[in-house]
Amino acid sequence: MARREGNQRKIIKNLAIQVCNIILLLEEGTELSISQIVAEIYKEQGYKLIYCDARGEYIWTKDGGITFAIEDFDQFEILEIVENELKGKRDLDFSKHDDMEEGLPYHLEFVIRKNHGLIY
């Protein structure tokens, strides 16, 4: 059975901070999703996203599923951390998905907006 490479909380927090740093470097108006950023980070580090029958879900792994860094659903938590960390700096505008049933939030593209201190 696949096992996590290290401490789940530390892995997720570290990855979320990397995602934040990338978002802060991108121009306002850029469209992308959390899962696209995660994929870019992990592919650069030699990971692959595979389906793990033993876990019944997708995992990011370097060794064919013996160990893994994150499970696909960990991106819910990554999105939450990113939104909290970017408060007052950037807004992730998901409004183009309003009133639609499309999929998991971390797979949905958002538009990066600078935060101008406005309250919505």
Jmol script that loads the backbone (N, CA, C; Angstrom):
load data "model"
ATOM      1  N   MET A   1       0.842  -1.186   0.000  1.00  0.00           N
ATOM      2  CA  MET A   1       0.000   0.000   0.000  1.00  0.00           C
ATOM      3  C   MET A   1       0.881   1.242   0.000  1.00  0.00           C
ATOM      4  N   ALA A   2       0.510   2.207  -0.796  1.00  0.00           N
ATOM      5  CA  ALA A   2       1.282   3.452  -0.880  1.00  0.00           C
ATOM      6  C   ALA A   2       1.275   4.172   0.460  1.00  0.00           C
ATOM      7  N   ARG A   3       2.406   4.752   0.787  1.00  0.00           N
ATOM      8  CA  ARG A   3       2.500   5.531   2.028  1.00  0.00           C
ATOM      9  C   ARG A   3       3.036   6.922   1.706  1.00  0.00           C
ATOM     10  N   ARG A   4       2.670   7.870   2.528  1.00  0.00           N
ATOM     11  CA  ARG A   4       3.081   9.259   2.310  1.00  0.00           C
ATOM     12  C   ARG A   4       4.571   9.409   2.589  1.00  0.00           C
ATOM     13  N   GLU A   5       5.217  10.258   1.795  1.00  0.00           N
ATOM     14  CA  GLU A   5       6.669  10.465   1.898  1.00  0.00           C
ATOM     15  C   GLU A   5       7.091  11.086   3.220  1.00  0.00           C
ATOM     16  N   GLY A   6       6.234  11.842   3.825  1.00  0.00           N
ATOM     17  CA  GLY A   6       6.587  12.539   5.055  1.00  0.00           C
ATOM     18  C   GLY A   6       5.333  13.014   5.767  1.00  0.00           C
ATOM     19  N   ASN A   7       5.489  14.023   6.578  1.00  0.00           N
ATOM     20  CA  ASN A   7       4.394  14.574   7.359  1.00  0.00           C
ATOM     21  C   ASN A   7       3.386  15.272   6.437  1.00  0.00           C
ATOM     22  N   GLN A   8       2.147  14.818   6.471  1.00  0.00           N
ATOM     23  CA  GLN A   8       1.108  15.334   5.585  1.00  0.00           C
ATOM     24  C   GLN A   8       0.951  16.851   5.707  1.00  0.00           C
ATOM     25  N   ARG A   9       0.835  17.356   6.898  1.00  0.00           N
ATOM     26  CA  ARG A   9       0.629  18.803   7.120  1.00  0.00           C
ATOM     27  C   ARG A   9       1.794  19.621   6.548  1.00  0.00           C
ATOM     28  N   LYS A  10       3.017  19.164   6.788  1.00  0.00           N
ATOM     29  CA  LYS A  10       4.193  19.896   6.302  1.00  0.00           C
ATOM     30  C   LYS A  10       4.255  19.886   4.775  1.00  0.00           C
ATOM     31  N   ILE A  11       3.973  18.737   4.178  1.00  0.00           N
ATOM     32  CA  ILE A  11       3.999  18.627   2.718  1.00  0.00           C
ATOM     33  C   ILE A  11       2.966  19.568   2.108  1.00  0.00           C
ATOM     34  N   ILE A  12       1.750  19.535   2.636  1.00  0.00           N
ATOM     35  CA  ILE A  12       0.672  20.369   2.101  1.00  0.00           C
ATOM     36  C   ILE A  12       0.977  21.844   2.303  1.00  0.00           C
ATOM     37  N   LYS A  13       1.434  22.231   3.476  1.00  0.00           N
ATOM     38  CA  LYS A  13       1.746  23.642   3.761  1.00  0.00           C
ATOM     39  C   LYS A  13       2.880  24.129   2.855  1.00  0.00           C
ATOM     40  N   ASN A  14       3.931  23.336   2.701  1.00  0.00           N
ATOM     41  CA  ASN A  14       5.054  23.711   1.845  1.00  0.00           C
ATOM     42  C   ASN A  14       4.596  23.889   0.396  1.00  0.00           C
ATOM     43  N   LEU A  15       3.793  22.963  -0.079  1.00  0.00           N
ATOM     44  CA  LEU A  15       3.289  23.046  -1.447  1.00  0.00           C
ATOM     45  C   LEU A  15       2.399  24.276  -1.610  1.00  0.00           C
ATOM     46  N   ALA A  16       1.530  24.547  -0.635  1.00  0.00           N
ATOM     47  CA  ALA A  16       0.655  25.715  -0.700  1.00  0.00           C
ATOM     48  C   ALA A  16       1.458  27.007  -0.770  1.00  0.00           C
ATOM     49  N   ILE A  17       2.542  27.090  -0.016  1.00  0.00           N
ATOM     50  CA  ILE A  17       3.396  28.287  -0.053  1.00  0.00           C
ATOM     51  C   ILE A  17       4.052  28.425  -1.422  1.00  0.00           C
ATOM     52  N   GLN A  18       4.483  27.322  -2.026  1.00  0.00           N
ATOM     53  CA  GLN A  18       5.036  27.371  -3.381  1.00  0.00           C
ATOM     54  C   GLN A  18       3.991  27.877  -4.380  1.00  0.00           C
ATOM     55  N   VAL A  19       2.753  27.400  -4.237  1.00  0.00           N
ATOM     56  CA  VAL A  19       1.665  27.839  -5.110  1.00  0.00           C
ATOM     57  C   VAL A  19       1.435  29.345  -4.933  1.00  0.00           C
ATOM     58  N   CYS A  20       1.415  29.804  -3.699  1.00  0.00           N
ATOM     59  CA  CYS A  20       1.252  31.247  -3.428  1.00  0.00           C
ATOM     60  C   CYS A  20       2.345  32.060  -4.106  1.00  0.00           C
ATOM     61  N   ASN A  21       3.573  31.620  -3.965  1.00  0.00           N
ATOM     62  CA  ASN A  21       4.699  32.352  -4.555  1.00  0.00           C
ATOM     63  C   ASN A  21       4.567  32.454  -6.067  1.00  0.00           C
ATOM     64  N   ILE A  22       4.100  31.395  -6.703  1.00  0.00           N
ATOM     65  CA  ILE A  22       3.901  31.424  -8.153  1.00  0.00           C
ATOM     66  C   ILE A  22       2.791  32.407  -8.506  1.00  0.00           C
ATOM     67  N   ILE A  23       1.689  32.355  -7.789  1.00  0.00           N
ATOM     68  CA  ILE A  23       0.569  33.259  -8.070  1.00  0.00           C
ATOM     69  C   ILE A  23       1.002  34.714  -7.915  1.00  0.00           C
ATOM     70  N   LEU A  24       1.799  34.996  -6.893  1.00  0.00           N
ATOM     71  CA  LEU A  24       2.256  36.374  -6.673  1.00  0.00           C
ATOM     72  C   LEU A  24       3.153  36.881  -7.805  1.00  0.00           C
ATOM     73  N   LEU A  25       3.803  35.978  -8.511  1.00  0.00           N
ATOM     74  CA  LEU A  25       4.678  36.371  -9.623  1.00  0.00           C
ATOM     75  C   LEU A  25       3.926  36.551 -10.939  1.00  0.00           C
ATOM     76  N   LEU A  26       2.723  35.999 -11.029  1.00  0.00           N
ATOM     77  CA  LEU A  26       1.971  36.054 -12.273  1.00  0.00           C
ATOM     78  C   LEU A  26       1.234  37.383 -12.421  1.00  0.00           C
ATOM     79  N   GLU A  27       0.996  37.759 -13.665  1.00  0.00           N
ATOM     80  CA  GLU A  27       0.320  39.020 -13.948  1.00  0.00           C
ATOM     81  C   GLU A  27      -1.165  38.937 -13.624  1.00  0.00           C
ATOM     82  N   GLU A  28      -1.716  40.080 -13.251  1.00  0.00           N
ATOM     83  CA  GLU A  28      -3.151  40.168 -13.056  1.00  0.00           C
ATOM     84  C   GLU A  28      -3.841  39.794 -14.364  1.00  0.00           C
ATOM     85  N   GLY A  29      -4.903  39.022 -14.264  1.00  0.00           N
ATOM     86  CA  GLY A  29      -5.631  38.587 -15.443  1.00  0.00           C
ATOM     87  C   GLY A  29      -5.252  37.192 -15.912  1.00  0.00           C
ATOM     88  N   THR A  30      -4.172  36.636 -15.358  1.00  0.00           N
ATOM     89  CA  THR A  30      -3.766  35.276 -15.713  1.00  0.00           C
ATOM     90  C   THR A  30      -4.843  34.299 -15.256  1.00  0.00           C
ATOM     91  N   GLU A  31      -5.164  33.331 -16.106  1.00  0.00           N
ATOM     92  CA  GLU A  31      -6.153  32.302 -15.776  1.00  0.00           C
ATOM     93  C   GLU A  31      -5.464  30.957 -15.628  1.00  0.00           C
ATOM     94  N   LEU A  32      -5.699  30.301 -14.514  1.00  0.00           N
ATOM     95  CA  LEU A  32      -5.180  28.961 -14.273  1.00  0.00           C
ATOM     96  C   LEU A  32      -5.863  28.372 -13.064  1.00  0.00           C
ATOM     97  N   SER A  33      -5.525  27.144 -12.728  1.00  0.00           N
ATOM     98  CA  SER A  33      -6.143  26.473 -11.581  1.00  0.00           C
ATOM     99  C   SER A  33      -5.057  26.025 -10.607  1.00  0.00           C
ATOM    100  N   ILE A  34      -5.482  25.729  -9.403  1.00  0.00           N
ATOM    101  CA  ILE A  34      -4.557  25.199  -8.391  1.00  0.00           C
ATOM    102  C   ILE A  34      -3.927  23.913  -8.905  1.00  0.00           C
ATOM    103  N   SER A  35      -4.730  23.026  -9.496  1.00  0.00           N
ATOM    104  CA  SER A  35      -4.192  21.744  -9.961  1.00  0.00           C
ATOM    105  C   SER A  35      -3.172  21.934 -11.086  1.00  0.00           C
ATOM    106  N   GLN A  36      -3.324  22.972 -11.909  1.00  0.00           N
ATOM    107  CA  GLN A  36      -2.326  23.243 -12.952  1.00  0.00           C
ATOM    108  C   GLN A  36      -0.994  23.671 -12.336  1.00  0.00           C
ATOM    109  N   ILE A  37      -1.062  24.495 -11.308  1.00  0.00           N
ATOM    110  CA  ILE A  37       0.162  24.953 -10.637  1.00  0.00           C
ATOM    111  C   ILE A  37       0.831  23.786  -9.926  1.00  0.00           C
ATOM    112  N   VAL A  38       0.036  22.983  -9.210  1.00  0.00           N
ATOM    113  CA  VAL A  38       0.577  21.809  -8.514  1.00  0.00           C
ATOM    114  C   VAL A  38       1.252  20.878  -9.513  1.00  0.00           C
ATOM    115  N   ALA A  39       0.609  20.634 -10.646  1.00  0.00           N
ATOM    116  CA  ALA A  39       1.182  19.755 -11.673  1.00  0.00           C
ATOM    117  C   ALA A  39       2.521  20.290 -12.167  1.00  0.00           C
ATOM    118  N   GLU A  40       2.606  21.590 -12.384  1.00  0.00           N
ATOM    119  CA  GLU A  40       3.860  22.190 -12.845  1.00  0.00           C
ATOM    120  C   GLU A  40       4.967  22.005 -11.812  1.00  0.00           C
ATOM    121  N   ILE A  41       4.651  22.262 -10.558  1.00  0.00           N
ATOM    122  CA  ILE A  41       5.637  22.116  -9.477  1.00  0.00           C
ATOM    123  C   ILE A  41       6.118  20.677  -9.389  1.00  0.00           C
ATOM    124  N   TYR A  42       5.181  19.740  -9.351  1.00  0.00           N
ATOM    125  CA  TYR A  42       5.557  18.343  -9.154  1.00  0.00           C
ATOM    126  C   TYR A  42       6.227  17.731 -10.378  1.00  0.00           C
ATOM    127  N   LYS A  43       5.808  18.095 -11.566  1.00  0.00           N
ATOM    128  CA  LYS A  43       6.467  17.556 -12.763  1.00  0.00           C
ATOM    129  C   LYS A  43       7.922  18.011 -12.822  1.00  0.00           C
ATOM    130  N   GLU A  44       8.195  19.252 -12.422  1.00  0.00           N
ATOM    131  CA  GLU A  44       9.577  19.753 -12.385  1.00  0.00           C
ATOM    132  C   GLU A  44      10.428  18.965 -11.396  1.00  0.00           C
ATOM    133  N   GLN A  45       9.793  18.372 -10.389  1.00  0.00           N
ATOM    134  CA  GLN A  45      10.504  17.608  -9.367  1.00  0.00           C
ATOM    135  C   GLN A  45      10.532  16.111  -9.672  1.00  0.00           C
ATOM    136  N   GLY A  46      10.012  15.725 -10.834  1.00  0.00           N
ATOM    137  CA  GLY A  46      10.066  14.322 -11.230  1.00  0.00           C
ATOM    138  C   GLY A  46       8.895  13.466 -10.800  1.00  0.00           C
ATOM    139  N   TYR A  47       7.827  14.074 -10.326  1.00  0.00           N
ATOM    140  CA  TYR A  47       6.637  13.328  -9.910  1.00  0.00           C
ATOM    141  C   TYR A  47       5.720  13.074 -11.102  1.00  0.00           C
ATOM    142  N   LYS A  48       4.886  12.051 -10.949  1.00  0.00           N
ATOM    143  CA  LYS A  48       3.833  11.753 -11.916  1.00  0.00           C
ATOM    144  C   LYS A  48       2.533  11.558 -11.149  1.00  0.00           C
ATOM    145  N   LEU A  49       1.434  11.945 -11.773  1.00  0.00           N
ATOM    146  CA  LEU A  49       0.119  11.725 -11.197  1.00  0.00           C
ATOM    147  C   LEU A  49      -0.380  10.379 -11.705  1.00  0.00           C
ATOM    148  N   ILE A  50      -0.620   9.460 -10.762  1.00  0.00           N
ATOM    149  CA  ILE A  50      -1.084   8.125 -11.152  1.00  0.00           C
ATOM    150  C   ILE A  50      -2.306   7.744 -10.329  1.00  0.00           C
ATOM    151  N   TYR A  51      -3.074   6.798 -10.868  1.00  0.00           N
ATOM    152  CA  TYR A  51      -4.188   6.246 -10.105  1.00  0.00           C
ATOM    153  C   TYR A  51      -3.654   5.110  -9.248  1.00  0.00           C
ATOM    154  N   CYS A  52      -3.946   5.158  -7.980  1.00  0.00           N
ATOM    155  CA  CYS A  52      -3.487   4.144  -7.039  1.00  0.00           C
ATOM    156  C   CYS A  52      -4.687   3.286  -6.638  1.00  0.00           C
ATOM    157  N   ASP A  53      -4.748   2.075  -7.172  1.00  0.00           N
ATOM    158  CA  ASP A  53      -5.861   1.169  -6.878  1.00  0.00           C
ATOM    159  C   ASP A  53      -6.016   0.918  -5.382  1.00  0.00           C
ATOM    160  N   ALA A  54      -4.898   0.775  -4.686  1.00  0.00           N
ATOM    161  CA  ALA A  54      -4.942   0.456  -3.259  1.00  0.00           C
ATOM    162  C   ALA A  54      -5.603   1.577  -2.451  1.00  0.00           C
ATOM    163  N   ARG A  55      -5.444   2.820  -2.900  1.00  0.00           N
ATOM    164  CA  ARG A  55      -6.028   3.959  -2.197  1.00  0.00           C
ATOM    165  C   ARG A  55      -7.345   4.391  -2.823  1.00  0.00           C
ATOM    166  N   GLY A  56      -7.568   3.966  -4.062  1.00  0.00           N
ATOM    167  CA  GLY A  56      -8.792   4.340  -4.761  1.00  0.00           C
ATOM    168  C   GLY A  56      -8.826   5.793  -5.175  1.00  0.00           C
ATOM    169  N   GLU A  57      -7.646   6.368  -5.426  1.00  0.00           N
ATOM    170  CA  GLU A  57      -7.576   7.772  -5.829  1.00  0.00           C
ATOM    171  C   GLU A  57      -6.258   8.060  -6.538  1.00  0.00           C
ATOM    172  N   TYR A  58      -6.144   9.278  -7.058  1.00  0.00           N
ATOM    173  CA  TYR A  58      -4.925   9.707  -7.727  1.00  0.00           C
ATOM    174  C   TYR A  58      -3.934  10.254  -6.710  1.00  0.00           C
ATOM    175  N   ILE A  59      -2.652   9.952  -6.962  1.00  0.00           N
ATOM    176  CA  ILE A  59      -1.578  10.421  -6.083  1.00  0.00           C
ATOM    177  C   ILE A  59      -0.420  10.953  -6.928  1.00  0.00           C
ATOM    178  N   TRP A  60       0.357  11.865  -6.348  1.00  0.00           N
ATOM    179  CA  TRP A  60       1.593  12.353  -6.975  1.00  0.00           C
ATOM    180  C   TRP A  60       2.752  11.550  -6.394  1.00  0.00           C
ATOM    181  N   THR A  61       3.480  10.826  -7.258  1.00  0.00           N
ATOM    182  CA  THR A  61       4.528   9.907  -6.823  1.00  0.00           C
ATOM    183  C   THR A  61       5.740   9.979  -7.743  1.00  0.00           C
ATOM    184  N   LYS A  62       6.899   9.619  -7.195  1.00  0.00           N
ATOM    185  CA  LYS A  62       8.131   9.517  -7.983  1.00  0.00           C
ATOM    186  C   LYS A  62       8.512   8.055  -8.230  1.00  0.00           C
ATOM    187  N   ASP A  63       7.900   7.147  -7.488  1.00  0.00           N
ATOM    188  CA  ASP A  63       8.346   5.749  -7.517  1.00  0.00           C
ATOM    189  C   ASP A  63       7.237   4.769  -7.888  1.00  0.00           C
ATOM    190  N   GLY A  64       6.320   5.216  -8.726  1.00  0.00           N
ATOM    191  CA  GLY A  64       5.277   4.325  -9.204  1.00  0.00           C
ATOM    192  C   GLY A  64       4.191   4.001  -8.194  1.00  0.00           C
ATOM    193  N   GLY A  65       4.145   4.720  -7.106  1.00  0.00           N
ATOM    194  CA  GLY A  65       3.074   4.534  -6.126  1.00  0.00           C
ATOM    195  C   GLY A  65       3.476   3.860  -4.836  1.00  0.00           C
ATOM    196  N   ILE A  66       4.754   3.572  -4.663  1.00  0.00           N
ATOM    197  CA  ILE A  66       5.208   3.005  -3.386  1.00  0.00           C
ATOM    198  C   ILE A  66       5.054   4.072  -2.294  1.00  0.00           C
ATOM    199  N   THR A  67       5.496   5.288  -2.616  1.00  0.00           N
ATOM    200  CA  THR A  67       5.299   6.435  -1.735  1.00  0.00           C
ATOM    201  C   THR A  67       4.658   7.541  -2.561  1.00  0.00           C
ATOM    202  N   PHE A  68       4.100   8.532  -1.878  1.00  0.00           N
ATOM    203  CA  PHE A  68       3.480   9.655  -2.570  1.00  0.00           C
ATOM    204  C   PHE A  68       3.624  10.917  -1.737  1.00  0.00           C
ATOM    205  N   ALA A  69       3.559  12.052  -2.422  1.00  0.00           N
ATOM    206  CA  ALA A  69       3.630  13.348  -1.744  1.00  0.00           C
ATOM    207  C   ALA A  69       2.238  13.792  -1.310  1.00  0.00           C
ATOM    208  N   ILE A  70       1.316  13.881  -2.280  1.00  0.00           N
ATOM    209  CA  ILE A  70      -0.053  14.256  -1.945  1.00  0.00           C
ATOM    210  C   ILE A  70      -1.044  13.380  -2.707  1.00  0.00           C
ATOM    211  N   GLU A  71      -2.233  13.308  -2.165  1.00  0.00           N
ATOM    212  CA  GLU A  71      -3.371  12.710  -2.854  1.00  0.00           C
ATOM    213  C   GLU A  71      -4.086  13.840  -3.582  1.00  0.00           C
ATOM    214  N   ASP A  72      -4.803  13.513  -4.618  1.00  0.00           N
ATOM    215  CA  ASP A  72      -5.515  14.538  -5.383  1.00  0.00           C
ATOM    216  C   ASP A  72      -6.395  15.397  -4.473  1.00  0.00           C
ATOM    217  N   PHE A  73      -7.125  14.780  -3.558  1.00  0.00           N
ATOM    218  CA  PHE A  73      -8.049  15.532  -2.709  1.00  0.00           C
ATOM    219  C   PHE A  73      -7.337  16.458  -1.714  1.00  0.00           C
ATOM    220  N   ASP A  74      -6.030  16.294  -1.503  1.00  0.00           N
ATOM    221  CA  ASP A  74      -5.283  17.221  -0.652  1.00  0.00           C
ATOM    222  C   ASP A  74      -5.320  18.639  -1.221  1.00  0.00           C
ATOM    223  N   GLN A  75      -5.651  18.748  -2.498  1.00  0.00           N
ATOM    224  CA  GLN A  75      -5.689  20.073  -3.133  1.00  0.00           C
ATOM    225  C   GLN A  75      -6.853  20.926  -2.624  1.00  0.00           C
ATOM    226  N   PHE A  76      -7.870  20.314  -1.997  1.00  0.00           N
ATOM    227  CA  PHE A  76      -8.896  21.106  -1.315  1.00  0.00           C
ATOM    228  C   PHE A  76      -8.230  21.962  -0.244  1.00  0.00           C
ATOM    229  N   GLU A  77      -7.385  21.325   0.550  1.00  0.00           N
ATOM    230  CA  GLU A  77      -6.702  22.029   1.639  1.00  0.00           C
ATOM    231  C   GLU A  77      -5.689  23.033   1.091  1.00  0.00           C
ATOM    232  N   ILE A  78      -5.004  22.670   0.016  1.00  0.00           N
ATOM    233  CA  ILE A  78      -4.045  23.586  -0.602  1.00  0.00           C
ATOM    234  C   ILE A  78      -4.762  24.856  -1.061  1.00  0.00           C
ATOM    235  N   LEU A  79      -5.903  24.703  -1.714  1.00  0.00           N
ATOM    236  CA  LEU A  79      -6.682  25.864  -2.159  1.00  0.00           C
ATOM    237  C   LEU A  79      -7.073  26.741  -0.979  1.00  0.00           C
ATOM    238  N   GLU A  80      -7.532  26.128   0.096  1.00  0.00           N
ATOM    239  CA  GLU A  80      -7.930  26.895   1.281  1.00  0.00           C
ATOM    240  C   GLU A  80      -6.745  27.673   1.869  1.00  0.00           C
ATOM    241  N   ILE A  81      -5.608  27.027   1.990  1.00  0.00           N
ATOM    242  CA  ILE A  81      -4.415  27.702   2.522  1.00  0.00           C
ATOM    243  C   ILE A  81      -4.002  28.844   1.605  1.00  0.00           C
ATOM    244  N   VAL A  82      -3.995  28.599   0.301  1.00  0.00           N
ATOM    245  CA  VAL A  82      -3.597  29.626  -0.664  1.00  0.00           C
ATOM    246  C   VAL A  82      -4.512  30.846  -0.555  1.00  0.00           C
ATOM    247  N   GLU A  83      -5.805  30.625  -0.526  1.00  0.00           N
ATOM    248  CA  GLU A  83      -6.740  31.755  -0.415  1.00  0.00           C
ATOM    249  C   GLU A  83      -6.488  32.548   0.869  1.00  0.00           C
ATOM    250  N   ASN A  84      -6.236  31.860   1.975  1.00  0.00           N
ATOM    251  CA  ASN A  84      -5.965  32.548   3.244  1.00  0.00           C
ATOM    252  C   ASN A  84      -4.642  33.304   3.208  1.00  0.00           C
ATOM    253  N   GLU A  85      -3.609  32.685   2.652  1.00  0.00           N
ATOM    254  CA  GLU A  85      -2.288  33.320   2.591  1.00  0.00           C
ATOM    255  C   GLU A  85      -2.273  34.546   1.677  1.00  0.00           C
ATOM    256  N   LEU A  86      -3.110  34.535   0.645  1.00  0.00           N
ATOM    257  CA  LEU A  86      -3.106  35.633  -0.332  1.00  0.00           C
ATOM    258  C   LEU A  86      -4.068  36.765   0.018  1.00  0.00           C
ATOM    259  N   LYS A  87      -4.817  36.618   1.119  1.00  0.00           N
ATOM    260  CA  LYS A  87      -5.752  37.680   1.512  1.00  0.00           C
ATOM    261  C   LYS A  87      -5.009  39.013   1.622  1.00  0.00           C
ATOM    262  N   GLY A  88      -5.577  40.011   0.972  1.00  0.00           N
ATOM    263  CA  GLY A  88      -4.969  41.337   0.985  1.00  0.00           C
ATOM    264  C   GLY A  88      -3.898  41.525  -0.068  1.00  0.00           C
ATOM    265  N   LYS A  89      -3.532  40.449  -0.767  1.00  0.00           N
ATOM    266  CA  LYS A  89      -2.494  40.525  -1.801  1.00  0.00           C
ATOM    267  C   LYS A  89      -3.059  40.223  -3.184  1.00  0.00           C
ATOM    268  N   ARG A  90      -3.779  39.122  -3.287  1.00  0.00           N
ATOM    269  CA  ARG A  90      -4.379  38.692  -4.558  1.00  0.00           C
ATOM    270  C   ARG A  90      -5.733  38.066  -4.271  1.00  0.00           C
ATOM    271  N   ASP A  91      -6.618  38.183  -5.242  1.00  0.00           N
ATOM    272  CA  ASP A  91      -7.902  37.494  -5.189  1.00  0.00           C
ATOM    273  C   ASP A  91      -7.915  36.454  -6.290  1.00  0.00           C
ATOM    274  N   LEU A  92      -8.463  35.296  -5.989  1.00  0.00           N
ATOM    275  CA  LEU A  92      -8.668  34.259  -6.980  1.00  0.00           C
ATOM    276  C   LEU A  92     -10.132  34.369  -7.404  1.00  0.00           C
ATOM    277  N   ASP A  93     -10.346  34.884  -8.597  1.00  0.00           N
ATOM    278  CA  ASP A  93     -11.686  35.180  -9.087  1.00  0.00           C
ATOM    279  C   ASP A  93     -12.262  33.972  -9.828  1.00  0.00           C
ATOM    280  N   PHE A  94     -13.173  33.285  -9.161  1.00  0.00           N
ATOM    281  CA  PHE A  94     -13.847  32.118  -9.730  1.00  0.00           C
ATOM    282  C   PHE A  94     -15.212  32.490 -10.312  1.00  0.00           C
ATOM    283  N   SER A  95     -15.499  33.768 -10.474  1.00  0.00           N
ATOM    284  CA  SER A  95     -16.852  34.210 -10.812  1.00  0.00           C
ATOM    285  C   SER A  95     -17.363  33.670 -12.145  1.00  0.00           C
ATOM    286  N   LYS A  96     -16.489  33.320 -13.059  1.00  0.00           N
ATOM    287  CA  LYS A  96     -16.973  32.790 -14.333  1.00  0.00           C
ATOM    288  C   LYS A  96     -17.659  31.430 -14.159  1.00  0.00           C
ATOM    289  N   HIS A  97     -17.520  30.835 -12.979  1.00  0.00           N
ATOM    290  CA  HIS A  97     -18.144  29.541 -12.696  1.00  0.00           C
ATOM    291  C   HIS A  97     -19.417  29.676 -11.866  1.00  0.00           C
ATOM    292  N   ASP A  98     -19.814  30.926 -11.573  1.00  0.00           N
ATOM    293  CA  ASP A  98     -21.009  31.138 -10.756  1.00  0.00           C
ATOM    294  C   ASP A  98     -22.216  30.440 -11.368  1.00  0.00           C
ATOM    295  N   ASP A  99     -23.018  29.862 -10.508  1.00  0.00           N
ATOM    296  CA  ASP A  99     -24.261  29.175 -10.894  1.00  0.00           C
ATOM    297  C   ASP A  99     -24.039  28.015 -11.851  1.00  0.00           C
ATOM    298  N   MET A 100     -22.855  27.422 -11.819  1.00  0.00           N
ATOM    299  CA  MET A 100     -22.564  26.266 -12.657  1.00  0.00           C
ATOM    300  C   MET A 100     -22.111  25.111 -11.778  1.00  0.00           C
ATOM    301  N   GLU A 101     -22.404  23.913 -12.209  1.00  0.00           N
ATOM    302  CA  GLU A 101     -21.905  22.720 -11.543  1.00  0.00           C
ATOM    303  C   GLU A 101     -20.862  22.119 -12.466  1.00  0.00           C
ATOM    304  N   GLU A 102     -19.582  22.361 -12.148  1.00  0.00           N
ATOM    305  CA  GLU A 102     -18.527  22.003 -13.093  1.00  0.00           C
ATOM    306  C   GLU A 102     -17.524  20.981 -12.604  1.00  0.00           C
ATOM    307  N   GLY A 103     -17.231  20.959 -11.351  1.00  0.00           N
ATOM    308  CA  GLY A 103     -16.212  20.032 -10.884  1.00  0.00           C
ATOM    309  C   GLY A 103     -15.602  20.480  -9.581  1.00  0.00           C
ATOM    310  N   LEU A 104     -14.472  19.893  -9.271  1.00  0.00           N
ATOM    311  CA  LEU A 104     -13.783  20.180  -8.016  1.00  0.00           C
ATOM    312  C   LEU A 104     -13.143  21.569  -8.079  1.00  0.00           C
ATOM    313  N   PRO A 105     -13.260  22.345  -7.015  1.00  0.00           N
ATOM    314  CA  PRO A 105     -12.786  23.731  -7.043  1.00  0.00           C
ATOM    315  C   PRO A 105     -11.306  23.885  -7.402  1.00  0.00           C
ATOM    316  N   TYR A 106     -10.481  22.944  -7.001  1.00  0.00           N
ATOM    317  CA  TYR A 106      -9.061  23.082  -7.298  1.00  0.00           C
ATOM    318  C   TYR A 106      -8.736  22.772  -8.756  1.00  0.00           C
ATOM    319  N   HIS A 107      -9.689  22.210  -9.495  1.00  0.00           N
ATOM    320  CA  HIS A 107      -9.506  21.995 -10.927  1.00  0.00           C
ATOM    321  C   HIS A 107     -10.072  23.148 -11.761  1.00  0.00           C
ATOM    322  N   LEU A 108     -10.870  24.019 -11.150  1.00  0.00           N
ATOM    323  CA  LEU A 108     -11.493  25.122 -11.875  1.00  0.00           C
ATOM    324  C   LEU A 108     -10.502  26.269 -12.064  1.00  0.00           C
ATOM    325  N   GLU A 109     -10.488  26.825 -13.261  1.00  0.00           N
ATOM    326  CA  GLU A 109      -9.617  27.975 -13.516  1.00  0.00           C
ATOM    327  C   GLU A 109     -10.186  29.218 -12.850  1.00  0.00           C
ATOM    328  N   PHE A 110      -9.301  30.009 -12.310  1.00  0.00           N
ATOM    329  CA  PHE A 110      -9.641  31.298 -11.721  1.00  0.00           C
ATOM    330  C   PHE A 110      -8.825  32.361 -12.434  1.00  0.00           C
ATOM    331  N   VAL A 111      -9.210  33.621 -12.243  1.00  0.00           N
ATOM    332  CA  VAL A 111      -8.469  34.755 -12.782  1.00  0.00           C
ATOM    333  C   VAL A 111      -7.784  35.428 -11.606  1.00  0.00           C
ATOM    334  N   ILE A 112      -6.492  35.682 -11.744  1.00  0.00           N
ATOM    335  CA  ILE A 112      -5.751  36.361 -10.686  1.00  0.00           C
ATOM    336  C   ILE A 112      -6.094  37.848 -10.742  1.00  0.00           C
ATOM    337  N   ARG A 113      -6.523  38.363  -9.619  1.00  0.00           N
ATOM    338  CA  ARG A 113      -6.844  39.786  -9.488  1.00  0.00           C
ATOM    339  C   ARG A 113      -6.012  40.360  -8.348  1.00  0.00           C
ATOM    340  N   LYS A 114      -5.530  41.565  -8.544  1.00  0.00           N
ATOM    341  CA  LYS A 114      -4.863  42.252  -7.435  1.00  0.00           C
ATOM    342  C   LYS A 114      -5.917  42.667  -6.441  1.00  0.00           C
ATOM    343  N   ASN A 115      -5.589  42.559  -5.185  1.00  0.00           N
ATOM    344  CA  ASN A 115      -6.492  42.975  -4.148  1.00  0.00           C
ATOM    345  C   ASN A 115      -6.279  44.458  -3.916  1.00  0.00           C
ATOM    346  N   HIS A 116      -7.337  45.220  -4.057  1.00  0.00           N
ATOM    347  CA  HIS A 116      -7.259  46.671  -3.886  1.00  0.00           C
ATOM    348  C   HIS A 116      -7.892  47.112  -2.576  1.00  0.00           C
ATOM    349  N   GLY A 117      -8.014  46.165  -1.651  1.00  0.00           N
ATOM    350  CA  GLY A 117      -8.574  46.485  -0.346  1.00  0.00           C
ATOM    351  C   GLY A 117     -10.079  46.674  -0.376  1.00  0.00           C
ATOM    352  N   LEU A 118     -10.722  46.237  -1.445  1.00  0.00           N
ATOM    353  CA  LEU A 118     -12.175  46.367  -1.542  1.00  0.00           C
ATOM    354  C   LEU A 118     -12.850  45.206  -0.823  1.00  0.00           C
ATOM    355  N   ILE A 119     -13.965  45.468  -0.236  1.00  0.00           N
ATOM    356  CA  ILE A 119     -14.741  44.422   0.428  1.00  0.00           C
ATOM    357  C   ILE A 119     -15.872  44.048  -0.509  1.00  0.00           C
ATOM    358  N   TYR A 120     -15.996  42.770  -0.770  1.00  0.00           N
ATOM    359  CA  TYR A 120     -17.045  42.300  -1.681  1.00  0.00           C
ATOM    360  C   TYR A 120     -18.248  41.830  -0.945  1.00  0.00           C
TER     361      TYR A 120
END
end "model"
wireframe off; spacefill off
backbone 0.3
color backbone group
